[in-house]
Amino acid sequence: MRQYRVTTLPASEPLLKAEVKNHLKVDNTADDDLIDALIITARQAVEDYTLLKLLPQTVTEYFDGFTDPLELSTAPMRTVSSVSYLDVDGATQTLSTDVYKVQEYALLPLVSLKADQVWPTTRAEAEVVTVTYTVGFDDADAVPRILKSAMLLMIGFWYEKREDSIRKMPTQAEFLLRPYRIMI
């Protein structure tokens, strides 16, 4: 089993409050806190649906051991900071970059062995391998416009309909996001 968590959140959001307010046709400050929350919620919804992180953020992912390759859970790849593991004695070791390479252009990034290398032996327990990496588009300008448009549609729907609905997201937003969705 593997799981990941975002350990450093993005420093900003892909949409500015001013552009969202313009989309919503809101010209007062009464709902600014709600709009800020909806921007974050829409980004998270797009990220969960597509498996893409929209802005730079650090992810720590855990694996039950080494497999070749280790498939990371989110993209687009920026850098791998470290690959560490628990050795058979339970001590944390950091794997040298001489042992692995990062294939960042796969559908989801891969960490795989370099030629003539072998994975080290790990302790026999869960979550013994940890990969820390940074993913996300460079900045808000680099986020594909179609993803931002989907966010605007979601925010507009949620702003208008402040109660739960049967659909997970507006149909138009799902349509826009579908080509970017990574299926695993």
C-alpha positions as CSV (number, residue, x, y, z in Angstrom):
1,M,0.0,0.0,0.0
2,R,1.2,3.5,-0.6
3,Q,-0.1,6.9,0.5
4,Y,0.9,10.5,0.2
5,R,0.4,13.8,1.9
6,V,1.1,17.3,1.0
7,T,3.7,18.6,3.4
8,T,4.1,22.1,2.0
9,L,1.0,23.8,0.6
10,P,1.1,26.1,-2.4
11,A,2.0,29.7,-1.5
12,S,-0.8,31.1,-3.7
13,E,-3.8,30.0,-5.6
14,P,-4.3,29.7,-9.4
15,L,-7.1,32.2,-9.4
16,L,-7.1,35.7,-7.9
17,K,-10.0,36.8,-5.9
18,A,-10.6,39.7,-8.2
19,E,-11.0,37.5,-11.3
20,V,-13.3,35.2,-9.4
21,K,-15.4,38.1,-8.2
22,N,-15.5,39.4,-11.8
23,H,-16.7,35.9,-12.9
24,L,-19.4,35.9,-10.2
25,K,-20.4,39.5,-10.9
26,V,-19.7,40.4,-7.2
27,D,-18.7,44.0,-6.5
28,N,-18.8,44.1,-2.7
29,T,-16.6,42.6,0.1
30,A,-19.4,40.8,2.0
31,D,-18.6,37.4,0.6
32,D,-14.8,37.7,0.4
33,D,-14.0,35.0,3.0
34,L,-16.5,32.6,1.3
35,I,-14.9,33.4,-2.1
36,D,-11.4,32.7,-0.7
37,A,-12.6,29.4,0.7
38,L,-14.2,28.4,-2.6
39,I,-11.0,29.2,-4.5
40,I,-9.1,26.8,-2.3
41,T,-11.9,24.2,-2.5
42,A,-12.0,24.3,-6.3
43,R,-8.2,24.0,-6.6
44,Q,-8.3,20.9,-4.3
45,A,-11.2,19.4,-6.2
46,V,-9.4,19.9,-9.5
47,E,-6.2,18.4,-8.0
48,D,-8.1,15.4,-6.6
49,Y,-10.0,14.7,-9.8
50,T,-7.0,15.1,-12.2
51,L,-4.1,13.9,-9.9
52,L,-2.3,17.1,-11.0
53,K,-1.1,19.6,-8.5
54,L,-1.7,23.1,-9.9
55,L,0.9,25.1,-8.1
56,P,4.3,24.1,-6.5
57,Q,3.9,22.0,-3.4
58,T,5.9,19.4,-1.6
59,V,4.6,15.9,-1.3
60,T,5.8,13.1,0.9
61,E,4.8,9.6,-0.3
62,Y,5.2,6.3,1.5
63,F,5.7,2.8,0.0
64,D,5.8,-0.6,1.6
65,G,9.0,-1.4,-0.1
66,F,11.0,-0.9,-3.2
67,T,9.5,-1.9,-6.6
68,D,10.9,-0.9,-9.9
69,P,9.6,1.6,-10.7
70,L,8.1,3.5,-7.8
71,E,5.1,5.2,-9.4
72,L,4.4,8.5,-7.7
73,S,0.8,9.6,-7.2
74,T,0.7,13.1,-8.6
75,A,2.2,15.3,-11.3
76,P,3.6,17.4,-12.9
77,M,7.0,16.6,-11.5
78,R,9.4,19.4,-10.5
79,T,12.1,17.7,-8.4
80,V,12.7,14.7,-6.1
81,S,14.3,15.9,-2.9
82,S,15.0,12.6,-1.4
83,V,14.4,8.8,-1.4
84,S,14.8,7.4,2.1
85,Y,14.1,4.0,3.6
86,L,14.3,2.0,6.8
87,D,17.1,-0.6,6.6
88,V,16.8,-4.0,8.1
89,D,18.0,-2.7,11.5
90,G,15.4,0.0,11.5
91,A,17.8,2.9,10.8
92,T,16.7,5.6,8.3
93,Q,19.0,5.7,5.2
94,T,18.9,8.2,2.3
95,L,19.4,6.6,-1.1
96,S,22.1,8.1,-3.3
97,T,21.0,9.7,-6.5
98,D,23.6,7.4,-8.2
99,V,21.1,4.6,-7.6
100,Y,17.9,6.0,-9.1
101,K,16.6,8.2,-11.8
102,V,13.4,10.2,-12.1
103,Q,11.2,9.7,-15.2
104,E,9.2,12.8,-15.0
105,Y,7.5,12.5,-18.4
106,A,5.6,9.4,-17.6
107,L,1.8,9.8,-17.1
108,L,2.7,9.8,-13.4
109,P,6.3,10.4,-12.5
110,L,8.5,7.3,-11.8
111,V,11.5,6.7,-9.7
112,S,13.4,3.8,-11.2
113,L,16.8,2.1,-10.9
114,K,19.7,3.3,-13.0
115,A,21.6,0.7,-15.0
116,D,23.5,-1.9,-12.9
117,Q,21.9,-0.8,-9.6
118,V,19.8,-2.7,-7.1
119,W,17.3,-1.5,-4.5
120,P,18.6,-1.9,-0.9
121,T,17.0,-4.4,1.4
122,T,14.4,-2.7,3.7
123,R,12.8,-3.6,7.0
124,A,9.8,-5.9,6.7
125,E,7.0,-3.5,7.7
126,A,4.7,-1.0,6.1
127,E,5.7,2.4,4.8
128,V,9.5,1.8,4.9
129,V,10.3,3.8,1.7
130,T,9.7,7.6,1.7
131,V,9.9,9.7,-1.4
132,T,9.8,13.5,-0.9
133,Y,9.2,15.5,-4.1
134,T,7.9,18.8,-5.4
135,V,5.1,18.9,-8.0
136,G,3.0,21.6,-9.7
137,F,3.1,24.1,-12.5
138,D,5.6,26.9,-12.2
139,D,3.0,29.6,-11.2
140,A,-0.6,30.6,-11.8
141,D,0.2,31.8,-15.4
142,A,1.5,28.3,-16.3
143,V,-1.7,26.5,-15.1
144,P,-3.7,25.5,-18.2
145,R,-6.5,27.9,-18.8
146,I,-9.0,25.1,-19.1
147,L,-8.3,24.0,-15.5
148,K,-8.9,27.5,-14.3
149,S,-12.1,27.7,-16.3
150,A,-13.3,24.5,-14.6
151,M,-12.5,26.0,-11.2
152,L,-14.5,29.1,-12.1
153,L,-17.5,26.9,-13.1
154,M,-17.3,25.0,-9.8
155,I,-17.0,28.2,-7.8
156,G,-19.9,29.8,-9.6
157,F,-22.0,26.7,-9.0
158,W,-21.1,26.5,-5.3
159,Y,-21.6,30.2,-4.8
160,E,-25.0,30.1,-6.3
161,K,-26.1,26.8,-4.7
162,R,-24.8,26.8,-1.2
163,E,-26.4,23.5,-0.2
164,D,-25.4,20.0,-1.1
165,S,-26.4,18.6,-4.5
166,I,-26.6,15.2,-6.2
167,R,-23.7,16.0,-8.6
168,K,-20.1,16.1,-7.4
169,M,-19.2,19.0,-9.7
170,P,-20.9,20.9,-12.4
171,T,-21.2,18.9,-15.7
172,Q,-19.3,21.6,-17.6
173,A,-16.3,21.5,-15.2
174,E,-16.1,17.7,-15.4
175,F,-16.2,17.9,-19.2
176,L,-13.3,20.4,-19.1
177,L,-11.2,18.4,-16.6
178,R,-11.7,15.0,-18.2
179,P,-8.8,15.2,-20.7
180,Y,-6.5,16.2,-17.9
181,R,-7.6,13.3,-15.6
182,I,-4.9,10.7,-14.9
183,M,-6.5,7.3,-14.5
184,I,-4.6,4.7,-12.5
